[in-house]
Structure formats: C-alpha cells, structure tokens
Amino acid sequence: MRWDGQAITADDGALPGLGRMAGLVRTVHTPEFAGVTFHEVLAKSALSKVPGESRMPFTWTINPYRGCSHACSYCFARPSHRYLDMNPGEDFDSQIVVKMNVAEVLRAELAKPSWAGDAVALGTNTDPYQRAEGRYRLMPGIIDALEAARTPFSILTKGTLLRRDLPRLTQAAQSVDVGIGVSLAFVDEDLQQAVEPGTPTPRARLDLIRAARGAGLPCGVMIAPVLPWLTDSTDHLTRLLDAVHEAGATGATVLPLFLKPGTREWFMAWLRRDHPERVAGYERIYAGGSYASRAYRDWLWDRVRPLLVERGFASAGHRAQARTSGHARTAWHPETPGDRARPDEGDYPVGSLVTQHRDSGRPPGRTGTSAAASAEQLLF
C-alpha cells in the first residue's frame, strides 16, 4: 500500500492510530474481498456528537465502518483516514476498520437516562452498506437498538445491501421516524465504474429506490457530485432526474463536486489518467479551494433549478446550515457569510433525513458521549 510516497504496513498491532478509537482485535484477509484488509476493533463509543459550529442539520452520527471499498475517487471522507495514521488514497479504499461491538455499545449509550432521543444520521462519513456489511451484518443490530430506544434515524447510502434490511426498517418506521437517502450521480455506467468502481450500478440503485418506496419508506436522492464537463450537461442531468423521478424518489438534491485536501489529490490523479484534457478546466474552477467557483455554482444552479421544478423536486428538505449563525451556508455558496443562499440550494432532499423526534417520554438532555467532540471525531 503506497500513496504519495508513504508506505504503511497492515500487520496486527502495526497501526497505532487505531488505538485512538478502539482496541484492535485482529486483522483479516478473505478471498472474497481480494485486496481489502479488515481491521476488527472493539469501539469505545458508537454515537458521535456533531460540533456546534457544524453546518450539518443533525446532532448525532453513527459510523460502523472506517474506510470504504466503494473506492469513490471523489469521496470527501478520504482525509479522515489520516486520523488512523493511514493515507487517504489506497488505504482508504482497502484498509477497512470494522467496529465489531458497535450495536452493543450503542444500546448502552441509548439506555442512559440523559439520552433525549435526538435524531441520528448514518452514512455521514463512510457508507454503512458498503460491501463489508455483507460479511459483518452490523446494521441490523444498530437499527434494532435505535428502534428500541425510540430514536429516529436516517441512512444515506450507495449500497443496495440496504434492501436486505427493508423489513426491519419498515418495522422501525412504525414507532420512529426513518429517513432513507440514496446517493446517485451517474446514468452512464462506464463512467460510474471508472469513478466509483466499488459501488452498485445506477440501475441497481434505482431499483433500491423503488424497493424502499414500495416498502412504504421515504427515499430522497443526493445527485452528487456533479462533475464539470463529465456529468453537468443538460442531457445527463435530465436523464438522471427523469430516472430518479420514475423510481419514485421523494426528493432530489443536486450538488457540485467538493474537493477538500486529501481528496483533491486522489481525484485529480484519476482525472489526469482518464481525462487529461479536462485537468486545466478543473484547476481553473477549483483554483479558489475546495469548492467550485461561484461562477460555476451559479451556472449549474441556473441549469438545475428548472429541471427540479418540472419533476416536483423544488421543495426543500433539510438545509445544511450553521446552527451558530443561522446563515444558510451551503455547498453552493459556502464562502459568502453576508449573503443568504437561494432557496433549495444545498438541501438534503425530502425523505432522506429526519431531524425531529417523536415523544420518547424522556426529558431533553445529552448523552454521556463527550459534547466536546472535535470535527475529526464527528466522522468516526
């Protein structure tokens, strides 16, 4: 495993960064997951508190896995692997940390008298229904624990393995609010496999949306990231939104590519290899940092807005904004604190997220998980 000149071993006990979050149980290689190493750990906690300054419209997250074999070249979570002394390139794709006891720890945290039943979001860092879930089956225990504690929750995924748990999710929805979000940015399967080679096909994810809706669950779609010159044509966006609408999605949000340090280097390496003619354009659009230029965001929004309106996707879901300032800082206009963003820009689509909670019979309060958790810890 080598990336940007740094070599890291994967022998038992040779990854000291794991000790920051949990105790390493064992390292596993299996024939059915060629090239992937699983680091099975005993987690210290399951719930992560979102820092107060975060723009996220939820307060708590659960991440049963660290790293993701979906191997999306654009994944914003890549830099989080540095917290474990692993690199955000090949290690993120192939060194998967598995929190073996996450359901047990979660049940204990939710049983504390201080837990107020606030909504919990899954899939905020790495995908809880990535391929590893087929082996480890952590999600059924997590869903059962949340339902038993009457805690509403939402799941964002590219993984069609969620279909396995639809009966369990439907049952949970009888007593708590459940949100489902599917991430789907491509209709061209060849391009999809090139950019995110470990993910299910677009057709399979459309079938997942249909299955979730058929089970009576809401399902919003994150059409993200839009890749300049590759997936931002009117034709591509129209075909994708038509497919999502036909599948029965309850909402859709369209967001441009976000390239934070750690992700930027990995994505640009893919772009130079597969689309060298586009490199200069990307360097121009992302010259100002992690976000696409204001001009590009405005241009894309002007193209997207009528397409959303025509398909009934114009109504906002949950806005990603800073709770500290009340200003709508979004992926479209994140760097302009003096301006209010346009309606519906950067929202979580309808059906994908729950922020309210039903009456749990408990007074408002905080869990025992540290409220001083850093932004780094939020992801884990």
N, C-alpha and C positions, 0 to 999 in steps of 0.2 A: 504494500500500500504506500504509494508515494504521491505527494501533491505539493506543489511549489517548493520542491527541494527538501521537504521534511519527511523522514522515514519514521514510522511508528510501528511497534510490534503489537501482537494481539495474543500473547500468551497469558495464562492465568496469573492474575496479580500484577501484570506488567503495565496496566493502565491506571496510574494513580488518581487520575481525575475522577474515576468512578467513586472513589471514597468520599467525595464531596456530597454525594447524593444518597449513597446506599452501600451495602456490603456486597461485594462480588461473590456469587455462589459458584458459578462455573462458566466456562466459555465453550460454546457448542458449534460444531460444523456438521451439517447434514447434507447428504447427496441431493435432496430435492431443492435445496437452496444453494446451488453452486455459486461460489464467490462471496457468500454472505456469512458473516460471523455473528452469532448471538451471544451477548453478554447477559446472562441471567443474574439479576440482582434482587436483594431484599430492600425495598424502598423505605425511607424514613417517613415519608408522608405521601399522600395521594392528592390532596387539594392544594392548589397554588393560588395565592391571593394576587389579583391584578393591582399593580401600583396605582395609587390615586391619581397620578398625573397621566395615566394611560388614556388613549383615545378610545379604547375598546368599550363597547356598550354592555359589558358583563363584568362581574366582580371575581368570579372563581373559575378555574380551569382544572382539567384532569388530563394528563398526558401519559398513557400507559407505556408508550414506547419513546425512545430517543433515537434519532436517525430514521431514515426511511428508504426502503428498497424501491420505492416508486422512481427514484433517481431523476426527478424533475430538475432539469438544468437551471431553472429559474427560481427554485424554492427559496423563499425568504428566510426559512428556518436554518439554512445551512450554517451560518455563523455560530449557532447555539452549540454545535459540536465542539467548539474550542473550549467550552466550559469543562469538558471532559478530557482535555489535552489531546483531542483528535482534530483532524483537519476537516474543513467544510467541503472538501471535494470528494474524493473516492471513499474516505472514511464515513462520511455522512450517508453515502449510498450503501455501504457494505458492513459497517460496524453498528449493529442494532442492539440497543440496550433494552432489555425486557424487565419490567417491574413485576416480578412473579407474584408478589403478595399485594398488588395494588387494590384488589377488591376487599381483602381483609382489613387493610389499613384504612380504606375509605369508610367501611362500615363503622369502624371505631371512631373516626373523626365525625361522622354524621350523627353518631349517638350521643355526642357531648351536649349537655344542656345549653351551651352557648350557641349551638348551630341554629340559625334562624330560617333555614330553608330557602336561602337565596338561590337564584338560577346558576347552573354550572354549564360551562361550554367545553365540549371535547372537539379535538381536531384543530385547535388554535395554533399548534406548533407542528407536530408530525401527525400523520394520518392514523387514527385508531383502528382503521380497517385495511391497513397495508397487509401485504402477503403474510407477514409474521403472525397475524391474528388467526389465520387458518391453523397454525400449529399450536398456539398458546391459549386461545379462547379466553382472553381476559375480559372482553366486553360483556358477555352475559352476566358475570358477577358484578360488574360495575353498574349495569342497568338495573339489576335486581336491588342493589344497595341503594341507589338513588330513588327507586320507586318505594322501597320500604320506608325510607326516611322522608317521603313526600317532598322530594326535592326536584323541581323542574329542571330540565336539561335539554341541550341541543347538541347535535353532532354534525360536523362538516367533514365530508369525505370524498375521495375519488374511488373508494373501494367498493366494488359490487358485493363483497362479502357481507355487507350490511343486510342483504336480503335474507341471510340465514337467521337474523335476529328480528325480522319484522313481526313475527307473532309475539315475541317478548316486548317489543317496543309498542305494539298495539295495546297489549295488556297494560303496560305502564301508563299509556296515554289516558286510560280510564280514570286515573287518580292524580296524575300530574301533567303539566303542560310539557309537550315534547316537540322540539323543532328538528327538522332534518334539512341539511343543506348538501347539495352535490356540486362539486367543482367540475366544470366542463368548459374548455376554451377552444376546442377544435371540432371541425367536421371532417377535415382531411386526415384520414387515418395514418397515412405515411408520415406527414409532418408531426402528428401526435406521437407516434412511436419514436421519432427522431429526438423530440424534445423531452418527452417523459416516458422513457422506454419500459418502465416497470408498472405502468398503470393500465387498467382495463380500457378497452377501445371506446370511442364515442358511442357506438351503438349499444354496447353493454351498459354504459352509464345512463343512456336514455331509457333503456329497459328498467334500470334501477329506479329512475324517477317514476315510471309508470307503475312499478310494483309498490312503491311507497304510497303513491296516491290511491292505488287500488286497495291498499290496506287501510285507507281512511286517514292517513297521516299527511300533514302538510309537507311540502318539499320545495324550497327555494333553490335557485341555481346561481352560483357565482361564475359568471363568464369572465374568467381571469386566469392568467394575464392576457390582455390583448397585446400582440407582438407587432410593433411597427413594421409595415410593408409585408408582413407574413400572414397576419390574421385580421388586419384592420380594414379590409376592403368592404364596401357596401354589400357585395355579393356574399362574402363569407359570413359577415355578421347577420345578414338576412337569413341565410340558410340555417345558421346555428340557432337564432332566435325562433325561427319557424319550427325547428325540430324540438326545441325546449317547450315551446307553447303547445305543440301537438302532443307531447308526452304528458302534459297536464301540470306543469310546474305552477306553483302558487305565486311565484315572483322571480324576478331575474335582475341581477346587477352586473354591469359591465365595467371592468376596471383595467387600466393600462398596466403594463409591466413595471415592477418596482425592483430596483437593483441596488440593494444595500451592499456595503463592503463584505467580501466573503462569498456572496452570491454573484456579484458583478463579474469577478474574475473567472468564475466557473462558467457562467453563461456566455461571456464574451469569447472564451476559448472554444465553446461549441459553435458560436456564430462564425468565428474565423475559419473553422474547419468546414462547416456545412454551407455557409452563406457569406463568403468573404466579401462579396460585392456590397453587402449591407453594413459592414463594420463602420465605415465613415459616417453613415447616416445615424447609427446608434450613438456613436461618440458625440455627435452634434446634439442629438435630442437629450442625452443624459450627461451633457457637459457640466450641468449645474449640480450634480449629485445623484442621489438615489432615485429621485422622481423624474419622470419625463418633463420636458419643458412645459411652461404654462401654455405656450402657443400650441403644442401638440395636444395637450389635455383639452383645451378649448375646441380644437378642430375635431377631436374624437367625440367629445360630448355632443357637439352640433350634429354629427353623423348618427350617433346612437339614440339620442332623445326621441326623434320621431319613430324610430323602429320599436322602441319600448312602448310608446304611447299606442301605436297601432295594434299591439298584441296584449294590451291590458296590463302591462308591467310598469306603468308610470308611478303607481303609488309606492311610497317609501316603506321600507321595513323598519330596521333599527339603525339609527345613524351612528357611525363611528366618530365620536367627538370627545374632546377633552372635558371631563367632568369638572375639572378645576376652573376652567374659564367659561364654560358654556358655549364656546365658539365652535362652530361646525368645521373642524379641521379634517379634511378628508384626503383620500388618495388623489383626488382631482386637484384640489387647491390647498395643499398642506402648509405652504410656506407664506401664507398671506393672512396673518392673525388679525389684520384690520378689516378684512373683507369677509362677508358672510357668503358661504358657498351656495351655489344654486340648489334648489330642491332636488332631492333624489340622487345627488351625486355621492358616491362612496357609501351608500347604504348597504346593510345586509338585507338580502331580498326577503320578501314576505314569506313566512313559513320556515325560515332557516334558523331562527334564533328566538329564544324566549328570555325575557328579562323580568317579567312579573312572576310572582309565585302565589299559588293558592294558599288559603289559610291552613297553616300546619298546626295551629293550636299552640305555637310557641311564640314567645315574645321576640322582637328584633334583638339581634346580638351578633357576636362574632365567633367564628370557630377558633379553636386553640391554635390553628396554624398561624404562624407569625404574620402580623399585619404589616411588618416592615420588610416584607419580601422585596428583593430587588427586581428590576426589569428582567435581569438574566434568569432569576428563579421562576418568573412567571411562565417561561417557556417550558419548564421542566416538571 
